[in-house]
Amino acid sequence: GFEMDVDAKNREAINHISVELEFMLLLYLKLIRAMDDRLQERAEIVKDAIRTFLKDHLAGWGLLYCSLVKESEAHEFYKKVCALLNMLLESELKKYGLDAGALQRGLFVPYRQNPGMEDFTCGPMPPQ
């Protein structure tokens, strides 16, 4: 399948946005290869993996992350990169028939613990 080996000492890195985007790149490279080789069944398997990864991992919090960077005091470079990422995620959600709002419901809402601090922490658990 489509798994990543995780170093036991560094488990948090697996959720870093750069790692998740690199995994998406790997999936798209597999999709291109399957399409180039005219392997329709394999291409469909990879498309399903992309859709699942977007739905279960990247899209919901990725859009929230982009929104937080846009509203932050981050350097303009990062704001522009996140604007591009936001457009890409929205395009992919549309292509795969996923609803961004539904994916973001139930997420922990990060907030700045101390104004001026660079770290974000998770807000309270949403009511169930």
Summary of the structure (lengths in Angstrom):
residues: 128
radius of gyration: 16.4
end to end distance: 33.0
largest distance: 53.5
contacts: 298
relative contact order: 0.10
helix: 66%
strand: 5%
